[in-house]
Amino acid sequence: MSTTPPDPIRSTSSTAWPIMAAGAVGVLAIVAVALAARLDPLTAIAAGAAVAAATAICVFAADRSGEARYRELMRAAASRAGEQPPFASLVNALPDPILVVSATEPDDLTSRRYIFANAAARDLLRIERGEGLLVNAIRDPDVLDAVDRALFAGQDAECVYEGGGAQSRTLRTYARPLGLALDGRRLAVLVFRDETEIRQVERTRVDFLANASHELRTPLASLSGFIETLRGHAKDDASARERFLSIMQVQAARMSRLVDDLMSLSRIELGEHIAPADEVDLAACVSDVLDASAPIAERRGIKLKIKLPRQGAARARGDRDQLLQVIQNLVDNAMKYSPDGGVVEVALQAMLSPEAASAPYRPGAARLSLLGPDVPAPTYAALRVSDRGPGIPREHLPRLTERFYRVEGQKSGERSGSGLGLAIVKHIVNRHRGGMTVESVVGEGTTFTVYLPMRPSAKVASAAEVVAKVS
Ligand code: ADP
């Protein structure tokens, strides 16, 4: 209950002071008039009383208008003091959908009406008005049941609501009783909280764990099987032992590669928001990776065609080890998916404009940007790795950088992968504020391009120049 604090001015009696003032003026008037006009005392008293009465009337009149003004001010102040924040606009502006529901009869579904729907609720439920029949806005039985529990049992209730529409969304729905309206209707509020993203993250985590354990279990099962065989019937068979041990070595290497990739991915993700500070010579990095890959290429008769700028001409801000990993993964894939005797081209270009760096390279190929920089840098260095392997069908392109994603039916030759290579590449390039595209023609081959920001410089190649060079 609110009380108005006493006004210090008004707390003395509001009628006493005009009477006292009029009395004082009357006495002074009697004395003044008697002295000035030398009237007899009775006439002087009468004249003084008349002056005093006139003064009192004036004072009272002044007091009346002051009172009215005072009351007016008090009314304004009171209305300001009790003024509510603009609740309707406040609730309307909230991002969570909110609905106020009223109802009279539990058995009469048509008595349930929403009597307020904020902008987010109107958007979610695709309703135009802020008021209407509840079943016209929501048909989900779980939500209607939660509303009933709040309305008629006075209970808090919650459930999950799968919002329809082009992009299906999952919303946790809370129903809370609001008591009775003045006209006796029951009221409840319904609040929706969008959990789509949380659930997606959770699903990704569960899938990731399932995939990781599956990938580890396969070589582990094979190792266990061979250990059993070696201890059993192959115990005394020297040639079988040799064969099995070499298979076991491959499986153990596969497991350790998987564990390395998993660790590496989690390390990269941890530091992904911190841009690297060192300066890296990309041409030197590419040379190092190609030197290391040369023996495998030679063994499989793969020709490595290399186009590099002079050392020092393509410097980028980066983490050398991570960039080596990017180059290695792309070159490894190109060789892995190339037939024996195939050709892998590796080209590094410096000082490219953003358009030139991401320009199409293989005319007529299915093409997808797997990652684009948020804010384009003035100049880029672009690494292109092309092979003449089986290519990747268009529908698989968007999923290539998902963890453990593999294009079905593709043979990766002797070196099976972890399915994490391109995910690692994407996260490293993202940390470097770079971009990544893939172009592929089934039956002809694939080109991956990774472009990384360089320091600004005077001469920047345009996209048109790059396309001209390619075609
Ligand atoms: P993996 O270790 O299996 O190679 P990646 O993440 O590196 O995993 O690649 C994901 C999938 O993309 C591969 O399994 C393969 O199906 C496809 N892929 C990657 N690079 C190429 C390429 N150069 N040519 C054809 N397919 C490729």
Residues whose N, C-alpha, C, O or C-beta is under 5 A from the ligand:
A	BS01	ADP	N333 A334 Y337 G389 G391 I392 L400 Y405 R406 V407 Q410 G417 S418 G419 L420 G421 L422 A423 T446
